[in-house]
Amino acid sequence: MDRLARWAREQPGKVAAHFPDLGIEVTYAALDARANRMAQWLVAQGLAPGDGIALLMDNRPEFFEIAFACRRAGLYYTPLSVHLRPQEVAYMLGDAAARLVIVSPGLADLAATLLREGAFGDVPRFAAGEGLPGYARLEDGLAAFPAPAELPPRPVGREFLYSSGTTGLPKGIKRPMLPWEQREAPEWDMTWKTLYGFDESVTYLSPAPLYHAAPHGYTRRALMEGGTVVVMAKFDPLRALELIERYRVTHSQWVPTMFVRLLALPEDHRARFDLSSHRCAIHAAAPCPVAVKRRMIEWWGPIVWEYYAGSESVGTCVVSPQDWLARPGTVGRPVNGVKLHICDDDGNELPPGEVGRICFEGAPRFAYHKAPDKTEAAYNRHGWATLGDLGRVDEDGWLFLSDRRADLILSGGVNIYPAEVEAALARHPDIAEVAVVGIPHEEFGEQVHAVIVPRDPRADQAALRAGLEALAREHLAGPKRPRSYEFAEELPRSEAGKLLRRILKERYLSPS
């Protein structure tokens, strides 16, 4: 018996998932039964243990049903971003060798485009719910399996995730399945349970798309612990506060851009909700400006936890709100027995305070799917793994992020880390967000360029620039000061909240 079946037996009527924007509640008994029927259908499609499927779905109950069904049927499942272009969908389906794809009726326009562009090739395609033209109805297939039944003892299926691909095509991360006999074995990383307190009492708010690794992983963990998840159709700051109050949310997860939008709400809007149930707000995915996080802690109290990790699971650093307040800007220290190293390009370990490549020692080894060269590049000569990020540690081993190696600015022979410049400019009280990139310069190779999002779009840009230049003179050495400024309404980010610097840089690249 897996954990979902256990909870369905022990608390069948408890709500496993609320979908308030759809007006749907799903009990543990209903989720367990649907997952069983779905697993029967998948097996009947001729899918063997280790085969895979793909999901192109918005936030709706079928996402959980299919995920748990794949785990029971011994299948890999790959959630696809709803923002992928047809050629990217075709690439990922081929790379993952997906045997079928299931889409949401809420993505009708995208589904029609993908069909028209031939993105699915000859992969069988199905539509959940009421169905879609050109797609077989999933519910018609499930009708042949009207009741739960005993399933064959297959290995435990799992997600087959792709990295976010901020610097190129996404890279697949396919890990081995657990044998059926080990289906209740604990995960390697239990941070979510030991530090954040996930248990049966949790009510977890997910304001992000379920196809992303963190929202998918944390909602699944909440369900496996017997808690309740509240899934937003899409993030809206006022709606998020309303749902925390309505469902007495205890845990949640965010990205920094959500914090920025929450803080932009009028004070009377922010103050009108009872958030007293909220005891753990987790954030990750992108560096959070110190001023933004400090304001969130002042508002929500010392409940804001942060972690640094990646889909590759090479290591995790975590910082509590109390430790962060003592060391503003840190993303934590390693957990789960993993060791942290800061190395130069030759793999030599650097002393505290020096910026280098962030490497982890001691985590289970991973491999990028069909990309041995990329896997090799993720490990140094010691066998320590990296996500490609740069950072430094202080004397006590607390990690501070700098940037990705690809984002380093080389101006007149000087290495400039955008995060350092951004941190200085973010001190300005009238700035909501800032991004710094290197753009071409005839003499120095690159120059520092700052893209600014003001809190008030109507603000005097000349005055803002003068204030920013004063901050730069006060806090930055000459080569690190921006030579140019640009004001924008928003910054380009992935759905996971990661800043897409390449989009900003592409505007200034000379045509080849």
C-alpha positions in Angstrom: 0.0 0.0 0.0 1.4 3.4 -1.0 1.0 6.5 1.2 -1.9 7.9 -0.8 -3.8 4.6 -0.4 -3.1 4.6 3.3 -4.5 8.1 3.8 -7.5 7.2 1.6 -8.2 4.3 4.0 -7.6 6.3 7.2 -9.2 9.6 6.3 -11.3 9.0 3.2 -13.5 12.2 3.6 -10.7 14.6 4.3 -10.1 17.1 1.5 -6.8 16.4 -0.2 -6.9 19.3 -2.6 -8.9 22.5 -3.0 -9.0 24.2 -6.4 -10.9 27.3 -5.4 -10.7 29.0 -8.8 -12.4 26.0 -10.3 -14.8 25.4 -7.4 -13.6 21.9 -6.9 -12.6 19.9 -3.8 -11.0 16.5 -4.0 -11.1 14.1 -1.0 -8.4 11.5 -0.4 -10.9 8.7 -1.2 -11.7 10.3 -4.6 -8.0 11.0 -5.4 -7.0 7.5 -4.6 -9.8 6.0 -6.7 -9.1 8.2 -9.7 -5.4 7.5 -9.5 -6.1 3.7 -9.5 -8.4 3.9 -12.5 -5.9 6.1 -14.3 -3.1 3.6 -13.6 -5.3 0.8 -15.0 -5.9 2.8 -18.2 -2.2 3.6 -18.6 -1.2 0.0 -18.2 -3.9 -1.0 -20.8 -2.3 1.5 -23.3 0.6 -1.0 -23.5 2.9 1.2 -21.4 5.7 -1.0 -19.9 7.5 -0.2 -16.6 10.0 2.6 -17.3 8.0 4.0 -20.2 7.1 7.7 -20.1 4.3 10.1 -20.8 4.0 13.9 -21.0 1.6 16.3 -19.4 0.6 19.7 -20.8 -1.7 20.9 -18.1 -2.8 23.9 -16.2 -3.5 23.7 -12.5 -6.4 21.2 -12.2 -7.2 17.9 -10.3 -6.1 15.6 -13.2 -2.5 16.7 -12.7 -2.4 15.0 -9.3 -4.4 12.0 -10.5 -2.1 11.3 -13.4 1.1 11.9 -11.3 0.0 9.3 -8.7 -1.2 7.0 -11.4 2.2 7.0 -13.1 3.8 6.3 -9.7 1.6 3.2 -9.4 2.0 2.1 -13.0 5.8 2.4 -12.9 6.0 5.2 -15.5 7.9 8.4 -15.9 5.9 11.5 -16.4 7.2 14.8 -17.8 5.3 18.0 -17.0 5.7 20.5 -19.8 5.6 24.3 -19.5 2.5 25.9 -21.0 4.8 28.6 -22.4 6.9 26.3 -24.6 6.9 26.9 -28.4 5.9 24.0 -30.7 9.5 23.2 -31.6 10.4 23.0 -27.9 7.5 20.7 -27.2 8.5 18.4 -30.1 12.1 18.4 -28.8 11.1 17.4 -25.2 8.7 14.8 -26.3 11.3 13.2 -28.5 14.1 13.6 -25.9 11.9 12.0 -23.2 10.6 9.3 -25.6 7.1 10.1 -24.3 4.6 7.4 -25.4 1.5 9.6 -25.0 0.6 13.1 -24.0 -2.3 14.4 -22.0 -3.5 18.1 -22.3 -5.9 20.3 -20.4 -9.1 21.7 -22.0 -8.1 25.1 -20.4 -5.2 25.2 -22.9 -7.4 24.9 -26.0 -5.6 27.6 -28.0 -2.2 26.2 -27.3 -3.4 22.6 -27.9 -4.8 23.7 -31.3 -1.5 25.4 -32.2 0.6 22.4 -31.2 -1.7 20.1 -33.2 -1.5 22.4 -36.3 2.3 22.7 -36.1 2.8 18.9 -35.7 4.5 19.2 -32.4 3.2 15.9 -31.1 4.2 13.9 -34.2 2.5 10.5 -34.1 2.4 10.4 -30.2 -1.1 9.5 -29.1 -2.8 12.5 -27.6 -5.6 12.8 -25.1 -7.5 15.7 -23.5 -8.7 15.7 -19.9 -12.2 16.9 -18.8 -14.6 17.8 -21.5 -12.0 17.1 -24.2 -10.7 19.1 -27.2 -11.0 18.8 -31.0 -8.3 16.6 -32.4 -7.7 14.8 -29.1 -9.1 11.6 -27.8 -11.2 12.1 -24.6 -9.4 10.8 -21.5 -12.7 10.2 -19.8 -13.8 7.9 -22.5 -10.7 5.8 -21.9 -11.3 5.8 -18.1 -14.9 4.6 -18.6 -13.5 1.1 -19.4 -12.2 1.1 -15.8 -15.1 2.1 -13.7 -13.8 1.0 -10.3 -10.5 0.5 -8.5 -8.7 -2.8 -9.0 -5.5 -4.5 -7.9 -2.5 -3.2 -9.9 0.5 -5.2 -11.0 3.6 -4.8 -8.6 5.6 -2.4 -10.7 8.5 -0.1 -9.7 7.6 3.2 -8.3 7.2 5.7 -11.2 8.4 9.2 -10.8 8.7 12.6 -12.4 11.1 13.1 -15.3 12.0 16.8 -15.0 13.8 19.2 -17.3 15.9 22.1 -16.1 14.5 25.5 -16.8 16.8 26.1 -19.7 17.6 29.8 -19.1 20.8 29.4 -21.1 19.6 27.0 -23.8 17.5 24.0 -24.5 16.2 22.3 -21.3 18.2 19.4 -20.0 16.4 16.2 -18.8 17.1 14.8 -15.4 16.0 11.2 -15.3 16.6 9.3 -12.1 16.2 5.6 -11.4 12.9 4.3 -10.1 12.5 2.5 -6.7 11.7 -1.2 -6.8 8.1 -2.0 -5.8 9.3 -3.5 -2.6 10.9 -0.1 -1.6 7.8 2.0 -2.4 7.6 3.5 1.1 11.3 4.2 1.4 12.0 7.8 2.5 13.3 10.4 0.1 17.0 11.3 0.2 16.2 14.9 1.0 13.8 15.2 3.9 14.2 18.9 4.5 10.6 19.6 3.8 9.7 17.3 6.8 12.5 17.9 9.2 12.9 21.7 8.9 9.6 22.9 7.5 7.4 20.6 9.6 5.3 18.9 6.9 2.9 16.5 8.5 -0.8 15.6 8.6 -1.8 19.1 9.9 -0.3 21.0 6.9 -2.5 23.1 4.7 -0.2 24.1 1.8 -0.9 27.0 -0.6 0.6 26.6 -4.1 0.4 29.9 -6.0 2.6 28.6 -8.9 2.2 26.3 -11.9 2.2 22.6 -10.9 4.4 21.7 -13.9 7.4 23.3 -12.1 9.6 21.1 -10.0 9.1 22.8 -6.6 5.3 23.3 -6.7 4.8 19.8 -8.0 7.2 18.3 -5.4 5.9 20.2 -2.4 2.2 19.6 -3.2 3.0 15.9 -3.6 4.8 15.8 -0.3 2.0 17.5 1.5 -0.4 14.9 0.1 1.9 12.0 1.0 1.9 13.3 4.6 -1.9 13.4 4.7 -2.2 17.2 4.6 -4.3 19.4 2.4 -3.2 21.5 -0.6 -4.8 24.7 -1.9 -4.0 25.2 -5.6 -4.4 28.6 -7.3 -5.1 28.7 -11.0 -2.6 31.5 -11.3 -0.9 33.8 -8.9 -2.7 37.0 -7.8 -1.4 38.7 -4.7 -4.7 39.8 -3.2 -6.3 36.4 -4.0 -3.3 34.6 -2.3 -3.9 36.5 1.0 -7.6 35.8 0.8 -6.9 32.1 0.4 -4.5 32.0 3.4 -7.2 33.4 5.5 -10.1 31.3 4.1 -8.3 27.9 4.3 -6.2 28.7 7.4 -3.1 28.0 5.3 0.0 26.9 7.4 2.7 26.5 4.7 3.3 28.1 1.3 6.1 28.5 -1.3 6.9 31.6 -3.3 9.4 33.2 -5.7 10.8 36.7 -5.1 8.7 38.3 -7.8 5.6 37.2 -5.9 7.0 39.0 -2.8 7.4 42.1 -4.9 3.8 42.0 -6.0 2.5 41.3 -2.5 4.4 44.3 -1.1 3.1 46.5 -3.9 -0.5 46.0 -2.6 -1.9 49.1 -0.8 -1.3 48.9 3.0 -5.1 48.7 3.7 -5.3 45.6 1.4 -2.4 43.9 3.1 -3.7 44.6 6.6 -7.3 43.3 6.2 -6.5 39.6 6.1 -6.0 37.3 9.1 -2.7 35.5 8.3 -2.2 34.1 11.9 -2.4 30.4 10.7 0.6 30.9 8.4 3.7 29.5 10.1 6.1 28.6 7.2 6.6 30.6 4.0 9.3 29.0 1.8 11.0 30.8 -1.1 13.6 29.8 -3.7 14.1 29.8 -7.5 15.9 33.2 -7.7 17.9 35.5 -5.4 15.7 37.7 -3.3 16.7 41.3 -2.8 17.6 41.9 0.8 15.2 44.9 1.1 12.3 42.8 -0.2 12.9 39.9 2.1 13.4 42.2 5.1 10.0 43.8 4.4 8.3 40.4 4.1 9.7 39.3 7.4 8.5 42.6 9.0 5.0 41.9 7.6 4.7 38.2 8.1 7.0 37.7 11.0 9.9 35.3 11.3 8.4 32.5 9.2 10.2 33.1 5.9 12.6 30.3 5.1 14.8 30.1 2.0 16.6 27.3 0.2 19.1 27.1 -2.6 18.9 24.0 -4.7 18.2 22.7 -8.3 16.3 20.0 -10.0 19.6 18.1 -10.3 19.5 17.6 -6.5 23.3 17.9 -6.1 22.9 19.7 -2.8 20.6 22.0 -0.8 21.4 25.0 1.4 18.7 26.2 3.8 18.5 29.3 6.0 15.9 30.0 8.7 14.5 33.5 9.1 16.4 34.0 12.3 19.8 33.1 10.7 19.0 35.2 7.7 18.3 38.3 9.9 21.7 37.8 11.5 23.4 37.5 8.0 21.2 39.3 5.5 21.6 37.9 2.0 22.7 34.4 2.8 21.0 31.5 1.2 22.0 29.2 4.0 24.3 26.3 4.8 24.2 22.8 3.4 21.9 20.1 4.8 21.6 16.3 4.6 25.3 15.7 5.2 26.4 17.4 2.0 29.6 19.5 2.0 29.9 22.8 0.3 33.0 24.0 -1.6 33.8 27.2 -3.4 36.3 26.4 -6.3 38.2 28.2 -9.0 37.9 27.0 -12.6 40.6 24.3 -12.0 38.7 22.8 -9.1 41.0 24.3 -6.4 39.1 25.3 -3.2 39.0 29.0 -2.4 39.1 30.5 1.0 36.2 32.3 2.7 35.2 35.6 1.1 36.5 34.7 -2.4 33.9 34.2 -5.2 34.1 31.0 -7.2 32.0 28.1 -8.5 29.6 26.6 -5.9 30.2 22.8 -5.6 28.6 20.1 -3.5 30.1 16.9 -2.2 28.2 13.9 -1.0 24.9 14.0 -2.8 23.7 11.0 -5.0 25.2 11.3 -8.5 22.9 12.4 -11.3 23.2 12.5 -15.1 21.6 14.7 -17.7 19.5 12.6 -20.1 21.3 11.8 -23.4 23.9 14.5 -22.6 27.1 12.9 -21.2 29.1 16.1 -22.1 26.8 18.2 -20.0 26.9 15.7 -17.2 30.7 15.7 -17.2 30.8 19.5 -17.2 28.6 19.4 -14.0 31.4 17.6 -12.0 34.9 18.8 -11.3 38.1 16.6 -10.9 37.1 15.8 -7.3 33.7 14.5 -8.3 32.0 17.5 -6.7 28.9 18.7 -8.6 27.8 22.2 -9.5 24.7 23.9 -10.9 26.9 26.5 -12.6 26.4 29.2 -10.0 29.0 31.5 -8.4 29.1 32.4 -4.8 31.2 32.8 -1.7 31.1 31.6 1.9 31.8 33.5 5.1 34.0 32.3 7.9 31.1 30.2 9.3 30.3 28.5 6.1 27.2 30.5 5.1 26.7 30.7 1.4 26.1 34.0 -0.5 25.2 33.8 -4.2 26.9 35.9 -6.8 25.8 34.9 -10.3 25.9 32.2 -12.9 29.2 32.0 -14.8 27.4 32.8 -18.0 26.2 36.1 -16.4 29.7 37.4 -15.4 30.5 40.8 -17.0 34.1 41.2 -18.2 34.7 45.0 -18.6 38.2 46.2 -19.3 39.7 43.0 -17.8 37.7 43.4 -14.6 35.3 40.6 -13.5 32.0 42.2 -12.4 29.2 40.2 -10.7 25.8 41.5 -11.6 24.3 40.5 -8.2 26.8 42.8 -6.4 25.7 45.8 -8.5 22.0 44.9 -8.2 22.3 44.7 -4.4 23.7 48.2 -4.3 21.1 49.7 -6.5 18.2 47.9 -4.8 18.9 50.0 -1.7 17.0 52.8 -3.4 13.5 53.0 -1.8 11.7 53.8 -5.0 13.0 50.8 -6.9 10.9 47.6 -7.2 13.3 45.5 -9.1 16.7 45.8 -10.8 18.6 43.7 -13.3 22.2 44.2 -14.4 23.7 42.8 -17.6 26.8 43.3 -19.7 26.3 44.9 -23.1 28.8 45.5 -25.9 31.3 48.3 -25.5 33.9 49.1 -28.2 36.7 49.9 -25.8 36.1 47.7 -22.7 34.4 44.8 -24.4 31.4 45.0 -22.1 29.8 47.8 -20.0 27.5 47.5 -17.1 23.9 48.2 -18.0 21.1 48.5 -15.4 17.4 47.8 -16.1 15.2 49.4 -13.5 11.6 48.7 -12.6 10.3 51.7 -10.5 7.7 51.2 -7.7 5.7 54.0 -9.3 5.6 53.8 -13.2 5.0 57.6 -13.2 8.1 58.4 -11.2 10.6 61.0 -12.5 13.2 58.9 -14.3 15.8 61.6 -14.3 15.5 61.9 -10.5 15.6 58.2 -10.1 18.7 57.9 -12.2 20.5 60.6 -10.2 19.7 58.8 -7.0 20.9 55.5 -8.4 24.1 57.0 -9.6 24.7 58.4 -6.1 24.2 55.0 -4.6 26.6 53.5 -7.1 29.3 56.0 -6.3 28.8 55.3 -2.6 28.8 51.5 -2.7 30.6 50.4 -5.9 34.1 50.7 -7.3 34.4 52.6 -10.6 34.4 49.7 -13.1 31.3 48.2 -11.4 29.1 51.3 -11.7 26.5 51.2 -14.5 27.4 53.2 -17.5 23.8 53.1 -18.8 20.3 52.8 -17.4 17.0 51.7 -18.8 13.5 51.9 -17.2 11.0 49.1 -17.7 7.6 48.0 -16.5 8.8 44.5 -15.7 11.8 42.2 -16.1 11.7 39.1 -18.2 11.5 36.0 -16.0 10.8 32.3 -16.5 7.6 30.9 -14.9 9.7 29.8 -12.0 10.7 33.4 -11.3 14.3 33.2 -12.7 15.5 36.3 -14.3 16.2 35.8 -18.0 19.3 37.9 -18.5 19.8 36.6 -22.0 16.5 38.3 -23.1 17.9 41.6 -21.9 21.3 41.1 -23.4 19.9 40.1 -26.8 18.4 43.6 -27.3 22.0 44.9 -27.5 23.8 42.3 -29.4 25.0 43.5 -32.8 23.6 41.5 -35.7 26.1 38.9 -37.1 
